[in-house]
């Protein structure tokens, strides 16, 4: 009981122990006096002093950086390389300390991030010293490939997060195919899948990180062949199915960001698909290698989607997700004008199916999802129709009242059923 919280808890327990006869009065008094002295002589945290120390260290580091920057050209190449390697050398020492002495997770995270920073500084020093040409995207790609092994060596969520957001720095001429982005995604994805599958302490954070990684992979896939409908629907299906599965496990909204984000993304996509023929136009790359990368990327997401689809019994939502995938496949063979009509039919049927399913199972979330789909469909068609502003205003008002009334009626029905 070395910290104040534990000592105070023990002191609060002493009267109860004495009352239960587990301690006599002299022993309780001695323990009380002893631990009161421990609290009195325990130093309080010096947060302000620590903050000043950190700030002073940052200022000193900044002074050193400015000094070396001013005299950089005066140093020979070997000295410059040695200075650039100092952060990497410090990170190696920190790494050995974390691995050999089996330090806690915080030390492993610091070691991983420190090693990545050391690699970045050393690579930048080498490029500057030897005047190596190249774009910033090429440099970011080199750093990310160098940091990939340390994600697994240190089991580092912090380094994974930095690498995922660093993927945006590697985007360069996406219309020519992002091969490096494909392999970077394949290097990071197993770490996320491992923690998601095993429900580790990083599980919830990995759910959040999976979304920007999937967005980047979506851009990578489209860079190989610009096929919007099928690609968007396959990616959306993966997160919708996974989100519904977490929802059935009674995961809260903050622990299950996939369901809300994927549904809103599919909602926006269907709104565009039902209104614009442009969405249904596509272009396969003339390059066979790019086509291969496209079908491999799409195949990976399709296999994941099918696996999630088969893990639960068939219901209305899963049937509609399968139809959504079929709609994307049909877009490869049917004219864009007809696909807009089919998209309108699908949105209407999907909304009605969700409303009936939510009413039958008494699930407000499913019912509201169906209402939202129908609202988006009607809103898009109102803007397409050649109607005056007053007629549109009256229509929106009536529709709004209808949706609010339906929601209130359904909520009261669920409350009566629970009662």
C-alpha positions in Angstrom: 0.0 0.0 0.0 2.5 2.6 -1.1 0.2 5.0 -2.8 -2.2 7.4 -1.1 -5.4 6.0 -2.6 -4.7 2.5 -1.2 -3.8 3.9 2.2 -6.9 6.1 2.4 -9.1 3.1 1.4 -7.5 1.0 4.2 -8.0 3.7 6.7 -11.7 3.8 5.8 -11.9 0.1 6.4 -10.3 0.2 9.9 -13.6 1.1 11.8 -15.5 -1.7 10.1 -12.7 -4.2 10.9 -12.8 -3.1 14.5 -16.6 -3.3 14.6 -16.5 -6.8 13.3 -14.1 -7.9 16.0 -11.2 -8.6 13.5 -9.0 -5.9 15.2 -8.9 -4.7 18.8 -8.8 -1.0 19.6 -5.1 -0.6 20.3 -4.1 -2.4 17.1 -6.5 -0.3 15.1 -5.1 2.9 16.6 -1.5 1.8 15.9 -2.4 1.0 12.2 -4.2 4.3 11.9 -1.3 6.3 13.3 1.2 4.4 11.1 -0.6 4.9 7.8 -1.4 8.5 8.6 2.3 9.1 8.9 2.8 7.4 5.6 0.3 9.7 4.0 1.9 12.8 5.6 5.4 11.9 4.3 4.3 10.7 0.9 5.4 13.4 -1.6 2.6 14.9 -3.6 2.8 14.8 -7.5 4.7 17.8 -8.8 2.8 18.2 -12.1 3.8 21.8 -12.7 7.5 21.1 -12.0 7.3 18.1 -14.4 5.7 20.2 -17.0 8.5 22.8 -16.6 11.1 20.1 -16.9 9.6 18.8 -20.1 9.2 22.3 -21.6 12.9 23.0 -20.7 14.0 19.8 -22.4 12.0 20.7 -25.5 13.6 24.1 -25.7 17.1 22.6 -25.3 16.3 20.1 -28.1 15.1 22.9 -30.3 18.3 24.9 -29.6 20.4 21.9 -30.6 18.4 21.4 -33.8 18.8 25.1 -34.7 22.6 24.9 -34.0 23.1 21.9 -36.2 20.9 23.4 -38.9 22.9 26.6 -39.0 26.3 24.8 -39.2 25.1 21.8 -41.1 27.0 22.4 -44.3 30.3 22.9 -42.3 30.2 19.3 -41.0 31.7 16.5 -43.2 29.4 13.8 -44.4 30.4 11.3 -41.8 29.7 13.7 -39.0 26.3 14.5 -40.6 25.4 10.8 -40.9 26.5 10.3 -37.3 24.3 13.1 -36.0 21.4 11.8 -38.0 21.9 8.3 -36.6 21.9 9.5 -32.9 18.0 9.3 -32.6 18.1 5.8 -34.2 20.8 4.7 -31.8 18.8 6.0 -28.8 15.7 4.2 -30.1 17.7 0.9 -30.4 18.8 1.2 -26.8 15.2 1.8 -25.8 14.1 -1.1 -27.9 16.6 -3.5 -26.2 15.4 -2.3 -22.8 11.8 -2.9 -23.7 12.3 -6.4 -25.2 15.0 -7.9 -23.1 13.6 -6.7 -19.7 10.0 -7.3 -20.8 8.8 -3.8 -19.9 5.1 -2.9 -19.9 3.0 -1.9 -22.9 3.7 1.8 -22.5 7.4 1.2 -22.9 6.8 -0.9 -25.9 4.7 1.8 -27.5 7.4 4.4 -26.8 10.0 2.1 -28.3 8.0 1.5 -31.5 7.3 5.2 -32.0 10.9 6.2 -31.1 12.3 3.6 -33.6 10.0 4.9 -36.3 11.1 8.5 -35.6 14.8 7.5 -35.6 14.4 5.7 -39.0 12.7 8.8 -40.4 15.4 11.2 -39.1 18.2 9.0 -40.4 16.6 8.4 -43.8 16.0 12.2 -44.2 19.7 12.8 -43.2 20.9 10.4 -45.8 18.7 11.9 -48.5 19.8 15.4 -47.7 23.5 14.5 -47.4 23.7 12.6 -50.7 21.1 14.8 -52.6 18.9 11.8 -53.4 16.1 13.0 -55.7 12.5 11.9 -55.3 9.1 13.1 -54.2 7.7 13.3 -50.7 5.3 10.5 -51.5 8.3 8.2 -52.3 10.0 9.2 -49.0 6.8 8.5 -47.0 6.4 5.1 -48.8 10.0 4.2 -47.9 9.4 5.1 -44.2 6.2 3.2 -43.9 7.7 0.0 -45.4 10.6 0.3 -43.0 8.2 0.7 -40.0 5.9 -2.2 -40.8 8.0 -4.9 -39.0 8.0 -2.9 -35.8 4.2 -2.9 -35.6 4.4 -6.6 -35.0 7.6 -6.7 -33.0 6.3 -4.3 -30.4 2.6 -5.1 -30.8 2.1 -1.4 -31.1 -1.3 0.3 -31.5 0.3 3.8 -31.6 2.7 3.0 -34.4 -0.2 1.3 -36.3 -2.3 4.4 -35.9 0.6 6.6 -37.2 1.2 4.3 -40.2 -2.6 4.3 -41.1 -2.8 8.0 -41.2 0.6 8.2 -42.9 -0.8 6.2 -45.8 -2.4 9.4 -47.1 1.1 10.9 -47.6 1.9 8.1 -50.1 -0.8 9.1 -52.6 0.8 10.0 -55.9 -0.8 9.8 -59.4 -3.6 7.5 -58.2 -4.9 7.1 -61.8 -1.8 5.0 -62.6 -2.4 2.4 -59.9 -1.2 2.5 -56.3 0.8 -0.8 -56.1 2.8 0.4 -53.1 -0.4 1.4 -51.3 -1.8 -2.1 -51.9 1.1 -3.8 -50.3 1.2 -1.3 -47.4 -2.4 -2.1 -46.7 -1.7 -5.8 -46.9 1.1 -5.3 -44.4 -1.1 -3.4 -41.8 -4.4 -5.3 -42.2 -3.3 -8.6 -40.5 -2.4 -6.7 -37.3 -5.9 -5.2 -37.2 -7.6 -8.5 -38.0 -5.7 -10.3 -35.3 -6.8 -7.9 -32.6 -10.4 -7.8 -33.9 -10.6 -11.5 -34.0 -9.2 -12.1 -30.6 -11.0 -9.2 -28.9 -7.8 -7.9 -27.4 -7.5 -4.7 -25.3 -6.9 -2.8 -28.6 -10.1 -4.2 -30.2 -12.3 -1.1 -30.0 -9.5 1.2 -31.1 -8.8 -1.2 -34.1 -12.5 -0.9 -35.1 -12.0 2.8 -35.5 -8.7 2.4 -37.3 -10.2 -0.1 -39.7 -12.3 2.6 -41.3 -9.5 5.0 -42.5 -7.6 1.9 -43.6 -10.6 0.7 -45.6 -11.1 4.1 -47.1 -7.5 4.1 -48.3 -7.9 0.6 -49.6 -11.0 1.7 -51.5 -9.0 4.5 -53.2 -6.3 1.9 -54.0 -8.8 -0.5 -55.5 -10.4 2.3 -57.6 -6.9 3.4 -58.8 -6.5 0.1 -60.6 -9.9 0.2 -62.4 -12.5 2.9 -62.0 -15.5 0.7 -61.3 -17.6 2.6 -58.7 -20.8 0.7 -58.2 -19.5 -2.8 -57.5 -16.5 -1.5 -55.5 -18.5 0.8 -53.2 -21.2 -1.8 -52.6 -18.7 -4.6 -51.7 -16.8 -2.4 -49.3 -20.0 -1.1 -47.7 -21.4 -4.6 -47.3 -18.4 -5.7 -45.3 -18.8 -3.0 -42.6 -22.6 -3.2 -42.6 -22.5 -6.9 -42.0 -19.8 -6.7 -39.3 -21.6 -3.7 -37.7 -24.9 -5.6 -37.5 -23.1 -8.6 -36.0 -21.6 -6.3 -33.2 -25.0 -4.7 -32.8 -26.6 -8.2 -32.1 -24.0 -8.7 -29.4 -25.4 -5.5 -27.7 -22.3 -3.5 -28.4 -22.9 0.2 -27.9 -22.6 3.0 -30.5 -19.2 4.1 -29.2 -17.8 0.5 -29.4 -19.4 -0.2 -32.7 -18.7 2.7 -35.1 -19.0 0.5 -38.2 -22.8 0.2 -38.3 -23.5 3.9 -38.2 -20.7 5.0 -40.5 -21.3 2.2 -43.1 -25.0 2.7 -43.1 -24.6 6.5 -43.7 -22.0 5.8 -46.4 -24.3 3.3 -48.2 -27.2 5.7 -47.8 -25.2 8.5 -49.5 -24.1 6.1 -52.2 -27.6 4.9 -52.9 -28.8 8.5 -53.0 -26.3 9.3 -55.7 -26.8 5.9 -57.5 -30.6 6.5 -57.8 -30.1 10.1 -59.1 -27.1 10.1 -61.5 -26.2 8.0 -64.5 -22.6 9.1 -63.9 -22.3 6.8 -60.9 -23.0 3.8 -63.1 -20.3 4.5 -65.7 -17.1 2.7 -65.2 -13.7 2.2 -66.8 -11.4 -0.9 -66.6 -7.7 -0.2 -66.9 -6.1 -1.3 -70.2 -3.1 -2.5 -68.1 -3.4 -6.2 -67.3 -1.4 -5.8 -64.1 -3.7 -3.1 -62.8 -6.7 -5.3 -63.7 -5.2 -8.2 -61.8 -4.6 -5.9 -58.7 -8.2 -4.7 -59.0 -9.8 -8.1 -59.0 -7.5 -9.3 -56.2 -8.4 -6.3 -54.0 -12.1 -6.7 -54.8 -11.9 -10.5 -54.3 -10.4 -10.0 -50.8 -13.2 -7.8 -49.7 -15.8 -10.1 -51.3 -14.5 -13.1 -49.5 -14.7 -11.2 -46.2 -18.2 -10.1 -47.0 -19.4 -13.6 -47.9 -17.7 -15.0 -44.7 -19.6 -12.4 -42.6 -22.8 -13.1 -44.5 -22.7 -16.9 -43.7 -21.9 -16.4 -40.0 -25.5 -15.6 -39.1 -28.9 -17.0 -40.2 -30.5 -15.4 -43.1 -32.9 -12.5 -42.3 -34.3 -9.5 -44.1 -31.3 -7.3 -43.7 -28.8 -10.0 -45.0 -31.1 -10.7 -47.9 -31.1 -7.0 -48.9 -27.3 -6.9 -48.5 -27.1 -9.8 -51.0 -29.4 -8.0 -53.4 -27.2 -4.8 -53.0 -24.2 -6.9 -54.1 -26.2 -8.2 -57.0 -27.1 -4.6 -58.0 -23.4 -3.8 -58.2 -22.7 -6.8 -60.4 -25.7 -5.8 -62.7 -24.2 -2.4 -63.1 -21.4 -4.0 -65.2 -23.9 -5.2 -67.8 -27.0 -3.0 -67.7 -27.2 0.5 -69.2 -26.7 3.4 -66.7 -30.2 4.8 -67.2 -31.9 1.5 -66.3 -29.6 1.1 -63.4 -30.8 4.4 -61.9 -34.4 3.1 -62.1 -33.3 -0.2 -60.5 -31.5 1.7 -57.7 -34.7 3.6 -57.0 -36.7 0.4 -56.8 -34.0 -1.1 -54.5 -33.9 1.8 -52.1 -37.7 1.8 -51.8 -37.9 -1.9 -51.2 -35.0 -1.8 -48.8 -36.6 0.9 -46.7 -40.0 -0.8 -46.6 -38.3 -4.2 -45.7 -36.3 -2.6 -42.8 -39.5 -0.9 -41.5 -41.5 -4.1 -41.5 -38.6 -6.0 -40.0 -38.1 -3.4 -37.3 -41.8 -3.4 -36.5 -42.0 -7.2 -36.4 -39.0 -7.5 -34.1 -39.7 -4.3 -32.3 -36.3 -2.8 -33.0 -36.3 1.0 -33.2 -32.9 1.2 -34.9 -34.0 -1.0 -37.8 -37.3 0.8 -38.1 -35.5 4.2 -38.2 -33.1 2.9 -40.8 -35.9 2.1 -43.1 -37.5 5.5 -42.5 -34.2 7.2 -43.3 -33.9 5.2 -46.6 -37.4 6.2 -47.7 -36.8 9.8 -46.7 -33.6 10.0 -48.8 -35.4 8.5 -51.8 -38.3 10.9 -51.5 -36.0 13.9 -51.0 -33.9 13.0 -54.1 -37.1 12.6 -56.2 -38.5 15.9 -54.9 -35.5 17.7 -56.2 -35.6 15.9 -59.5 -39.3 16.6 -60.1 -40.3 19.8 -61.9 -42.3 21.3 -59.0 -42.7 24.8 -57.6 -41.1 25.8 -54.3 -44.4 26.0 -52.4 -45.4 22.5 -53.6 -42.1 21.1 -52.5 -42.3 22.9 -49.1 -45.8 21.5 -48.5 -44.6 18.0 -49.5 -41.6 18.1 -47.2 -43.8 19.3 -44.3 -46.3 16.5 -44.8 -43.5 13.9 -45.2 -41.8 15.2 -42.1 -45.0 14.9 -40.1 -45.5 11.4 -41.4 -42.1 10.3 -40.4 -42.3 11.9 -36.9 -45.7 10.3 -36.4 -44.6 6.9 -37.4 -41.6 7.1 -35.1 -43.6 8.2 -32.1 -46.3 5.5 -32.8 -43.6 2.8 -33.1 -41.8 3.9 -29.9 -45.1 3.9 -27.9 -45.9 0.5 -29.2 -42.5 -0.9 -28.1 -43.0 0.7 -24.6 -46.5 -0.9 -24.3 -45.0 -4.3 -25.3 -42.3 -4.0 -22.7 -44.8 -3.0 -20.0 
